Amino acid sequence: MQPWTIKPLDWRGASESEYAALHRFMESMREEQWPEDAPLPLEDAIRGWRTTPSFLEIESFAAWLPDGTIGGHGRVTFRRAADNQHLVEIELGVLPRQRRQGMGHALLARLVEMPTRDGRRLMLAWTTDRIPAGEAFMRRIGATRGMVEKVSQLALPDLNRELLDTWLRRAPERAGGFELGFWDGVYSDADVGAVVELLHVMNDAPRQGLEIEDEQTTVPQMREWERTLTERGIERWTAYMREVATGKLAGYTDTFWSPHQPTLLRQGGTGVWPQYRNKGIGRWVKAAMIERVLRE
């Protein structure tokens, strides 16, 4: 008999004690992966879980230990949309002291219930080389590597300010005929349609071996994401570039900041439409964003 019990955990509506146990587990996993990052307060984590957008169908399971703590957790997510009907995403974690005892496989057996029931044929997951056990587990279950990503961090005190100033000063030389602007927070009704269309430029990002269709974000989905950001107190800044002659949006970058993790700024997407590339627009919006962050 295994020394744990796997039970469903209501992602949006768990009890306070369940959320507290989940938070302790999540923070232990974060400390292993990102020890340099500030912890996420319990209250902010709960707000995030409870305000998860409704178009995300989630089934969550926790492996409870006899002492009332969580030793492992798994979550499977299906995004209800017109695209990628064949695909679900999974997150699966087990505390170091509980690994190689079958807990991961037991959680995985529960995670496959939803896609099997609904006829999905592909599960997408990620792991990190900071936890070698993750890749080893994926290989044991027969997963295929689809894409390798590099996650970069920039310590702002180490930033080359002279180089940044040079980029900003010279940007209009290559991208004449474009103007820079910012959107802060929730997009206006007048802009949100154009912004959502602009976000689709990210479908040009390399996918290597991943069997993923273009993701077609909609305005209602954007509004739900914005509701989640607002509930959690997260500030979003978006820098964009517009072609003056046509008024068309050419490219953008966005960042996210939480007062609960004040030393950490998260980079979102950065994209430029193909017809506007090789003019330095991507560099310009990113440099302008960093300059504003440092200033404000």
N, C-alpha and C positions, 0 to 999 in steps of 0.2 A: 504493500500500500504506500502510495506517494505521500510525503509529508507536506502536501499543499492541497488546496481546494480551488478549482477554477470556477468562477462565477461571472455571469454577465455584469457589467458595470454601465449604468445609464450615463452616457457621455454628457448629455445636457441637463440631466435631472438627478444626479446622485445625491446622497445625503451629505451633510457637512462632514461627518466622520469618514465617509468613503473618499470624499474629495481631499481631506487632509492626508489620508494614507496614500492616495495617488500622487499628491504633491510631493510628499517625502520621497516616494519612489522616483518621480521625474527629476527631482533635484539631485538625487544620488547619481542618476544617469548623466545629467548635465555636468556634474563635477568631474565625472570620468572623461567626458568628451571635450568639454570647454571649461577647464578649471580657472581660466583667466577671466571668465565672464561673471558679472554680478548675479546673485540669485534672484529668482522671480518670486515676489511675495505671493503668499497663498491667496490673498483676496484677488489679486490680479489674475492669477491662474484660473480661479473659479469663474470670474467674469468672462474670461476667454472661452472656457468650456461651455458655459451656459448660453453664450451668444453666438455659438458656431452657426454659420449660415444654414438656412433650412434646406437649401438645394444639395447639401452634403448628407448622404445617407450613411450613418456610422453605426457599426456594431463593435462594442468594446468588451474586453474580458480581462479580469485580474486573477492572478494566482496568489491566493491568500495563504499566509503561513500561520502556524498555530498561535503565534504571539500577536496576531491581528495586524501585521504589516503585510505589504505587497512585495513579493519577491520577483514578480514578472508581470508584464502587461502587454497586451496586443490590441491593435485597433485596425479595422478594415473600413475603408472609405470608398464610396461610390459617388461620383459627381453626376447628379441628374442633369443632363444636358443633351443637345443634339449630337455631340461628338463623343468619341471614345466610349461607346456603349459596351465594348468588349473588355474594358479595363477597370480594375480596382487598385487602390493603393493600400499597402499595409505598413504598419509600424509595429515592431516587435522588439522588446527589450527584456533582459533578465539580469538581475544583479550579479556581480562577479562571483560571490560566494555560492550562488545557486546554479551556476552554469555546469554543463556536462552531466546533468542529472535527469534530463528528459523534460524539463519544464518548457523549454522553447518549442519542442515538438508538440507537446500537449496543447500549448496555446495556439500553435499554427493549425492544429486539427480543428479548433473552433473557428479560426479566422476563415478557413476555406468554405465554411458552411454557406455563407451569404453568396459568394460568387458561383458556387456550385448550384445552389438553389435557383439563382436567377439567370443561369446560362452564360455567365462571363467566362472568358477563357484565358485571361492573362492577369497576373498579379505583379505589381510594380513595387519595389522596395529599395531602400538605400542603406548603405552602411559606411563606416569611416575607418580609415587605417589607424586612427587613434585607439580603436578597439579591435585588434586583430581577430578576436573571437567571433566578431560579426561576419566577416568574410568567410571564415572557416565554417560557420553554421550555414551560410548561404550555399556554399559548395556542397556540403553534406546533403542538403535537401534537393540538390539538382538545379539550383538557379543558374541562369546564364548572365554573365556580365554584359550590360547594355551600353553604359556610358561612364566615363571617368571624368569627374569634375575636380577642380582645384578651388578650394575656399581660401580667400586671401583676407588678411586683416591689416589695417593701417593704423598705427599709433599716431594720432594727429600731431603730438609734439615733435615727431620725427619728420613731418612733412617738409619737403623742399619748397619753401615759400617762394623762392626766386623763380623756380621752374613754373610753379602755378601762376605767378604773375605774368610770366612770359607767355604762357598759353592764352591767358585772358587778353593780353594786349594784342597778340597777333591773330586771335581767332577771326576777327572781321575781315582780315586780308584774304582768307581762303573761303569764307562763307559770307561774302557780301550779298546783300539782298535778303538776309534773314534777320529776324529780331528775336531776342531772348525774352522769356516771360516766366512767371511762377504762378502756380495754383497752390494755395494752402488749404489743407483740410478737405471737407466735402466739396466735390465738384458741383458747380452751379447747373441748374437745369438747362441753361443755354449751351454749356460746354460738354456735359457728360457724354452725349452721343459721339462727339468728335474724339473725346478722350478714349472711350471704349474702342472705337475703330483704330485709334493709334496704337493701343496696347496689342493689337493683333500683329504688329510688326515682330513681336517676340516669337511668332511661329517660325521665323527664319533662323532661330537659334539652332545650332547643331544638335542632332539627336543620336548620332552614331548608330548603335544597334538597337535602339529602343523602338518598339512598334507602337508609336503614338501618333494619332491624327492631330491636325491643327485644332487648337482650342479656341472656340468662338465664345468669348465672354459677352454677356448681354448687359444692358443697362440695369434691369432688375437685380442681376447677380452683383453688379458693382455696388448698387445701393445697399445690398445686404452686407457686403464686405465693409462698407463704410460704417454701417451701424455697429458692426463688431469693433471696428477701430475706435469709434466714439465711446462705446460702452467701456472700453478698456483704457480710455484716456490717451490713446496713441496718436501722436501728431504725424501727419503725412505731408511732406513737401514734394511738389512735382515741378521740375524745371522743364520747359519745352522750348522748341525752336519753331518759328513760323516763317514761311516764305512770304515776304511782303507783297510781291506782285499778285499772288493768287489767294493769299490768306490761308493756304493749306498748312497743316501741321506736318513738320518734317521729322521730328525726333523728340525724345524725352528721356528723363531719368527721374527716379523717385527714391526718397529715403523715408525711414520710419524711426520715430523716437518715442520712448516711453519714460515718463517721469519716475517710474518705479525701477528703471535701470538707466539712470541719468548719464552714466559714462559711456554708454554703448549706443551707437547709431547704426542702424541696419540699412544696407543698400538694397533697394528693390531692383526693378528692371532698368535696362538702358537699351534703347533701340532707335534706329534711324531707317526710314523707308529706303529701299534700294536706289531709287532715282536721285536721292539726296546724299548718298554716301561718297566718301573720299573728298569731303570738303572740311573735315575737322569738326563736324557738328556734334558728334558723340563726345569728343574731348571737351568741346566748349561747354556743353550742358553739365558735364560732370565737374569740370573745373569751377564753373559758376556756382554749383551746388556746394562744393567744399568751401569756397570762399565765403558764401553766405553763412554756412554753419559756423565757421571760425569767427565771423563778425558778430553773429547774433546769439 
